[in-house]
Amino acid sequence: MTVRITTLPNGLRVVSEYMPHVRTACIGVWTDVGARHETESESGLSHMLEHMAFKGTQLRSAQAIAEEIENVGGHMNAYTSREHTTYFTRVLKEDLPLAADILADILLNSAFDEKELVREKDVILQEIAQTNDTPDDLVFDMLQETAFPDQAMGRSILGTSERVRAFTRDDLVTYMSGHYRGEGMVLAVTGDVDHEYVVNLVKSAFVKFEAKKVSTYEPAVFKGGDRRLFRPLEQLHLTLGFPACSFTDDDYYALQVYSMILGGGMSSRLFQEIRENRGLAYSVYSFAASHADSGMLGIYTGTSTELGGPVMPVIADEMKKLTDGPKEAELSRARTQLKAGLLMSLESTSSRAEQIGRQMLIFGRVIPMEELVASVDAVDFDAVRRVAENVLEGPMALASVGEATTMPNEDKAQAMFR
């Protein structure tokens, strides 16, 4: 597989990866703007803009967009994260021109019709309500806000109901023109397609974006805290967060290996001790979320209300045990799991497009798979032990939804992890 990159005059980078063994192609635009680039009054606007892109252009109605892509068996979607917004389409390779045309149309010619805006506000308000009614979703928003209080990094990607209701068409137009700039965008294509063909296909449309990148964000500061939302539920949904490293930190891969050992699968320490050995929870896992300047090591468990207290010291004990370093067998297994995930992504055009699009935004280059594998292999005993120690040195964020009646108070909870 061959990766090639062309930078258009406005700074937009076109990157393609030739995958001769597949019949499908994925084309997408990765933008360097997300929820953390919003001011408080703009909170939720990146997500609203992503929704409205599919609601009609100067050339196509919302229905026409859906029908044209589905007439050829294609799939089109988008998502907003804290740092990026992405629009992508997966089609048979012969339908790539149609996919590119629709993608350019929704990003350059969106109508932002007032009636569609009213309807889509209602859709997003329902999405917010659904999250609030789903405790194992809500608790992660609460954890993020507790870890990064009074910061863009801590606010919900969806925004608040009040903010969403207040957005106007002018807000969308101003935000899009201010943030969607060539220098902060990557167009990625994967499949059995020629790079020059791709560039010729997209350059006349996508060069219309203004060049200079203007998106900025405030530095993220992990402060931590304790937030418990009482609800009369059968389950207690408990999350813990600890400061972790950014994408560009030397310990990034060690953090991934550490999280895999701690709670990354059925063989992980948390799963084996909490579920298999003690039966304290049905679901328990850890995750490592890195950003441009910060990160968080998180833990989730869903347990009964009476077991919320007993499960906390077990989590703390397993985390403290890892400061002595991992066993060689689990270190080897975690590295293998991560490498398998990387290599499996090569078999999907959409997974690979996602990978190279994000890498171009974060690192300014596509990282060769051999380099990624070598970075995972280089994680050793000392690196995992160092990460385990660093994670427990900072403040802790705790968020729960349910009846936390058996949980220790904030001071005692914090003390368990020291």
Wavefront OBJ file of the C-alpha trace (Angstrom):
o trace
v 0.000 0.000 0.000
v 1.298 3.425 -1.008
v 0.561 6.755 0.668
v 0.861 9.976 -1.334
v 0.206 13.576 -0.292
v -0.518 16.707 -2.312
v -1.031 20.139 -0.759
v -3.441 22.403 -2.644
v -2.658 26.138 -3.006
v -4.941 26.950 -0.056
v -3.089 24.559 2.252
v -5.632 21.735 2.202
v -3.813 18.418 2.129
v -5.022 15.601 -0.109
v -3.708 12.250 1.094
v -4.445 8.897 -0.500
v -3.516 5.328 0.221
v -3.580 2.828 -2.620
v -5.233 -0.414 -1.504
v -5.343 -2.672 -4.589
v -7.039 -5.604 -2.861
v -10.353 -3.841 -2.125
v -13.386 -2.930 -4.237
v -14.610 -0.046 -2.090
v -13.239 3.437 -1.517
v -13.578 5.809 1.396
v -13.328 9.569 1.004
v -13.553 11.967 3.903
v -12.638 15.399 5.151
v -11.017 15.745 8.560
v -11.185 19.268 9.991
v -9.039 20.612 12.802
v -11.981 22.002 14.749
v -14.149 20.491 17.442
v -15.872 21.181 20.729
v -12.761 22.545 22.450
v -12.458 25.324 19.849
v -15.824 26.784 20.888
v -16.394 29.664 23.233
v -18.911 29.077 26.003
v -21.643 30.783 23.965
v -20.767 28.563 20.981
v -20.888 25.302 22.948
v -22.479 22.640 20.712
v -22.058 24.627 17.500
v -19.482 22.250 15.931
v -21.929 19.400 16.415
v -24.867 21.434 15.118
v -22.870 22.355 12.018
v -22.078 18.701 11.370
v -25.792 17.872 11.521
v -26.829 20.739 9.255
v -24.335 19.807 6.529
v -26.676 16.979 5.511
v -29.833 19.109 5.505
v -29.616 20.509 2.016
v -27.381 22.585 -0.232
v -27.907 25.088 -3.030
v -28.017 22.096 -5.414
v -29.494 19.211 -3.413
v -32.248 18.763 -0.868
v -31.628 16.716 2.268
v -33.577 13.850 0.703
v -31.583 14.060 -2.525
v -28.298 13.799 -0.598
v -29.481 10.643 1.134
v -30.977 9.094 -2.008
v -28.029 9.793 -4.301
v -25.516 8.118 -2.023
v -27.808 5.207 -1.151
v -28.783 4.660 -4.802
v -25.238 3.393 -5.349
v -25.183 1.414 -2.078
v -22.957 3.938 -0.363
v -22.799 5.072 3.236
v -22.320 8.644 4.412
v -21.811 9.885 7.946
v -20.072 12.439 10.133
v -19.021 12.904 13.722
v -17.777 15.625 16.042
v -15.115 15.079 18.690
v -13.446 17.444 21.112
v -10.735 18.350 18.597
v -11.968 17.318 15.148
v -15.048 17.189 12.938
v -15.172 14.571 10.196
v -17.379 13.933 7.162
v -16.896 10.719 5.209
v -18.446 8.473 2.588
v -17.779 4.859 1.689
v -18.745 3.680 -1.806
v -17.756 1.250 -4.529
v -14.616 2.614 -6.150
v -16.390 3.441 -9.423
v -18.726 5.763 -7.506
v -15.937 7.857 -5.987
v -16.692 10.880 -8.256
v -20.256 11.026 -6.930
v -19.068 10.734 -3.328
v -16.490 13.501 -3.841
v -19.082 15.757 -5.456
v -21.586 15.329 -2.635
v -18.898 15.828 -0.005
v -17.768 19.072 -1.648
v -21.372 20.194 -2.023
v -22.315 19.786 1.649
v -19.140 21.525 2.837
v -19.151 24.407 0.364
v -22.805 24.972 -0.525
v -24.857 24.119 2.564
v -28.063 26.156 2.528
v -28.645 26.177 6.293
v -32.343 26.552 5.578
v -34.216 28.113 8.489
v -36.951 25.466 8.494
v -34.373 22.664 8.431
v -32.532 24.368 11.273
v -35.662 24.402 13.421
v -36.246 20.703 12.749
v -32.630 19.749 13.371
v -32.603 21.626 16.645
v -35.428 19.360 17.753
v -33.403 16.316 16.688
v -30.374 17.445 18.694
v -32.543 18.298 21.691
v -33.804 14.708 21.542
v -30.188 13.510 21.327
v -29.348 15.506 24.458
v -32.429 14.130 26.213
v -31.488 10.593 25.207
v -28.011 11.048 26.669
v -29.487 12.406 29.896
v -31.803 9.395 30.063
v -28.947 6.938 29.460
v -26.819 6.838 32.605
v -23.922 4.934 31.064
v -23.623 7.732 28.474
v -24.316 10.627 30.814
v -21.679 9.554 33.307
v -18.894 10.062 30.724
v -19.986 13.640 30.058
v -19.992 14.159 33.813
v -16.495 12.672 34.122
v -15.142 14.968 31.408
v -16.688 18.017 33.068
v -15.359 16.973 36.478
v -11.849 16.403 35.134
v -11.760 19.681 33.178
v -14.199 22.050 34.952
v -14.999 25.492 33.521
v -13.081 24.724 30.315
v -14.012 24.014 26.721
v -12.359 20.584 27.103
v -14.862 19.739 29.823
v -18.056 20.850 28.097
v -20.393 18.428 26.364
v -19.884 18.027 22.623
v -23.667 18.232 22.201
v -23.935 21.547 24.013
v -26.833 22.401 26.298
v -30.503 22.564 25.399
v -30.476 26.314 26.019
v -27.519 26.903 23.691
v -28.937 24.711 20.946
v -32.264 26.511 21.004
v -30.494 29.866 20.690
v -28.342 29.095 17.626
v -29.175 31.018 14.447
v -28.354 30.559 10.800
v -25.843 33.411 11.063
v -24.088 31.558 13.888
v -23.580 28.538 11.601
v -22.354 30.595 8.649
v -19.947 32.636 10.760
v -18.555 29.606 12.600
v -18.051 27.578 9.436
v -16.376 30.380 7.498
v -14.173 31.160 10.466
v -13.001 27.629 11.207
v -13.218 25.563 8.022
v -9.974 26.697 6.393
v -7.666 24.873 3.991
v -4.669 24.777 6.309
v -6.722 23.022 8.976
v -8.301 20.385 6.722
v -7.260 17.025 5.322
v -9.046 15.168 2.527
v -8.223 11.475 2.800
v -9.043 8.752 0.269
v -8.345 5.045 0.599
v -8.995 2.247 -1.861
v -7.991 0.987 -5.294
v -7.614 4.533 -6.615
v -4.802 6.527 -8.200
v -3.553 9.587 -6.336
v -3.392 11.904 -9.330
v -6.934 10.882 -10.253
v -8.068 11.828 -6.731
v -6.309 15.202 -6.810
v -7.807 16.071 -10.197
v -11.215 14.968 -8.935
v -11.267 17.251 -5.892
v -8.917 20.175 -6.429
v -11.242 22.506 -8.348
v -13.916 22.329 -5.630
v -11.877 22.134 -2.433
v -9.455 24.893 -3.367
v -12.397 27.262 -2.783
v -11.869 27.083 0.986
v -9.971 30.051 2.375
v -6.394 29.223 3.273
v -5.326 30.570 6.650
v -6.008 28.405 9.676
v -7.526 30.403 12.537
v -8.782 27.772 14.999
v -7.343 28.167 18.500
v -8.111 26.641 21.873
v -7.374 27.268 25.518
v -4.907 24.861 27.186
v -6.583 22.001 29.013
v -5.926 21.729 32.751
v -6.911 18.514 34.538
v -8.264 19.607 37.927
v -10.385 16.661 39.054
v -13.121 16.564 41.642
v -16.143 14.534 42.686
v -19.632 14.647 41.183
v -22.417 12.232 42.043
v -25.856 12.345 40.462
v -28.457 10.520 42.547
v -30.967 8.488 40.572
v -33.063 5.550 41.799
v -31.454 2.968 39.496
v -30.707 -0.729 39.864
v -27.114 -0.069 38.770
v -24.505 2.394 39.923
v -22.540 3.765 36.980
v -19.121 4.778 38.256
v -16.262 6.431 36.386
v -12.809 7.504 37.528
v -10.371 9.719 35.649
v -6.666 10.451 36.100
v -4.346 12.840 34.233
v -2.529 11.233 31.318
v -0.319 12.221 28.410
v -1.020 13.817 25.046
v -0.732 12.287 21.572
v 2.781 13.634 21.149
v 4.193 12.562 24.512
v 6.989 9.981 24.552
v 4.841 7.780 26.800
v 1.789 7.761 24.524
v 2.212 4.128 23.481
v 3.173 3.106 26.999
v -0.127 4.631 28.164
v -2.026 2.506 25.647
v -0.226 -0.645 26.795
v -0.834 0.254 30.447
v -4.559 0.734 29.847
v -4.754 -2.568 28.006
v -3.130 -4.386 30.926
v -5.253 -2.602 33.512
v -8.685 -2.918 31.907
v -8.455 -3.481 28.169
v -10.069 -6.871 27.801
v -11.235 -10.081 29.444
v -7.675 -10.956 30.460
v -7.037 -7.547 32.033
v -6.410 -7.082 35.722
v -9.642 -5.214 36.447
v -11.842 -7.673 34.559
v -10.247 -10.705 36.138
v -10.252 -9.379 39.691
v -13.521 -7.431 39.789
v -15.759 -9.583 37.601
v -14.232 -13.041 37.453
v -12.729 -13.421 40.938
v -15.096 -11.296 43.035
v -18.291 -10.890 40.980
v -18.514 -7.208 41.889
v -19.588 -5.931 38.463
v -20.870 -7.050 35.088
v -18.969 -4.398 33.161
v -15.554 -2.951 33.975
v -12.882 -1.507 31.708
v -10.307 1.233 31.325
v -9.578 3.597 28.443
v -6.835 6.033 27.475
v -8.031 9.260 25.823
v -5.264 11.542 24.565
v -5.570 15.041 23.122
v -3.206 17.621 21.652
v -2.037 18.890 25.034
v -3.505 16.562 27.654
v -5.103 13.210 28.246
v -7.084 11.077 30.652
v -6.835 7.511 31.875
v -10.404 6.516 32.608
v -12.131 3.603 34.295
v -15.795 2.630 34.059
v -17.727 0.060 36.006
v -21.411 -0.732 36.204
v -22.233 -2.377 39.519
v -25.087 -2.709 41.993
v -25.783 0.108 44.425
v -24.592 -1.936 47.409
v -21.325 -2.897 45.719
v -20.227 0.629 44.782
v -18.275 0.902 48.016
v -16.544 -2.506 47.851
v -15.485 -2.069 44.206
v -13.533 1.163 44.802
v -10.676 -0.250 46.901
v -10.250 -3.131 44.443
v -9.740 -0.682 41.581
v -7.303 1.308 43.700
v -5.409 -1.819 44.705
v -5.011 -3.023 41.110
v -3.777 0.372 39.983
v -1.250 0.543 42.823
v -0.055 -2.981 42.097
v 0.819 -1.931 38.555
v 3.286 0.627 39.922
v 5.489 -2.422 40.618
v 5.418 -3.084 36.879
v 3.608 -5.627 34.703
v 4.234 -9.317 34.355
v 6.107 -10.255 31.206
v 3.181 -12.354 29.913
v 0.644 -9.525 30.246
v 3.058 -6.984 28.766
v 3.543 -9.228 25.744
v -0.202 -9.858 25.434
v -1.065 -6.147 25.606
v 1.473 -5.255 22.935
v 0.125 -8.022 20.704
v -3.461 -6.837 21.189
v -2.558 -3.284 20.200
v -0.554 -4.400 17.168
v -3.381 -6.666 16.031
v -5.791 -3.737 16.172
v -3.438 -1.600 14.081
v -2.923 -4.308 11.478
v -6.619 -5.154 11.266
v -7.320 -1.514 10.384
v -5.437 -2.092 7.134
v -8.254 -4.355 5.942
v -10.924 -1.610 5.972
v -10.923 1.469 3.753
v -12.922 3.484 6.286
v -10.713 2.487 9.243
v -7.588 3.301 7.294
v -8.958 6.646 6.067
v -9.802 7.528 9.662
v -6.289 6.634 10.721
v -4.448 8.627 8.080
v -6.815 11.606 8.295
v -6.280 11.969 12.033
v -2.535 11.389 11.773
v -2.209 14.180 9.224
v -4.065 16.598 11.513
v -2.181 15.586 14.660
v 1.330 14.842 13.406
v 1.397 16.441 9.953
v 2.327 13.125 8.374
v 1.083 9.578 7.895
v 3.002 7.310 10.253
v 4.142 4.093 8.509
v 2.627 0.962 9.986
v 6.105 -0.413 10.599
v 6.868 2.620 12.763
v 3.631 2.221 14.737
v 4.341 -1.463 15.371
v 7.909 -0.663 16.400
v 6.648 2.001 18.827
v 4.343 -0.530 20.487
v 7.109 -3.145 20.615
v 9.414 -0.607 22.261
v 7.144 -0.293 25.303
v 8.952 -2.118 28.086
v 8.566 -2.938 31.764
v 9.994 0.397 32.936
v 7.752 2.453 30.623
v 4.566 0.808 31.896
v 5.695 1.173 35.498
v 6.495 4.841 34.907
v 3.033 5.482 33.452
v 1.395 3.605 36.335
v 3.204 5.847 38.812
v 2.500 9.071 36.906
v -1.223 8.350 36.612
v -1.604 8.137 40.380
v 0.420 11.277 41.124
v -2.154 13.769 39.862
v -5.685 14.653 40.970
v -8.554 12.207 40.474
v -11.949 12.854 38.920
v -14.916 10.790 40.066
v -18.374 10.834 38.505
v -21.293 8.527 39.194
v -24.954 8.131 38.328
v -27.188 6.074 40.583
v -27.484 5.494 44.308
v -23.932 5.923 45.606
v -24.982 5.192 49.181
v -22.110 2.808 49.958
v -19.436 4.896 48.242
v -16.744 6.558 50.365
v -16.797 10.346 50.554
v -14.524 12.412 48.307
v -11.595 12.603 50.718
v -11.610 8.872 51.444
v -12.021 8.021 47.757
v -9.037 10.193 46.846
v -6.963 8.711 49.669
v -7.494 5.137 48.379
v -5.408 5.903 45.303
v -2.458 7.425 47.151
l 1 2 3 4 5 6 7 8 9 10 11 12 13 14 15 16 17 18 19 20 21 22 23 24 25 26 27 28 29 30 31 32 33 34 35 36 37 38 39 40 41 42 43 44 45 46 47 48 49 50 51 52 53 54 55 56 57 58 59 60 61 62 63 64 65 66 67 68 69 70 71 72 73 74 75 76 77 78 79 80 81 82 83 84 85 86 87 88 89 90 91 92 93 94 95 96 97 98 99 100 101 102 103 104 105 106 107 108 109 110 111 112 113 114 115 116 117 118 119 120 121 122 123 124 125 126 127 128 129 130 131 132 133 134 135 136 137 138 139 140 141 142 143 144 145 146 147 148 149 150 151 152 153 154 155 156 157 158 159 160 161 162 163 164 165 166 167 168 169 170 171 172 173 174 175 176 177 178 179 180 181 182 183 184 185 186 187 188 189 190 191 192 193 194 195 196 197 198 199 200 201 202 203 204 205 206 207 208 209 210 211 212 213 214 215 216 217 218 219 220 221 222 223 224 225 226 227 228 229 230 231 232 233 234 235 236 237 238 239 240 241 242 243 244 245 246 247 248 249 250 251 252 253 254 255 256 257 258 259 260 261 262 263 264 265 266 267 268 269 270 271 272 273 274 275 276 277 278 279 280 281 282 283 284 285 286 287 288 289 290 291 292 293 294 295 296 297 298 299 300 301 302 303 304 305 306 307 308 309 310 311 312 313 314 315 316 317 318 319 320 321 322 323 324 325 326 327 328 329 330 331 332 333 334 335 336 337 338 339 340 341 342 343 344 345 346 347 348 349 350 351 352 353 354 355 356 357 358 359 360 361 362 363 364 365 366 367 368 369 370 371 372 373 374 375 376 377 378 379 380 381 382 383 384 385 386 387 388 389 390 391 392 393 394 395 396 397 398 399 400 401 402 403 404 405 406 407 408 409 410 411 412 413 414 415 416 417 418
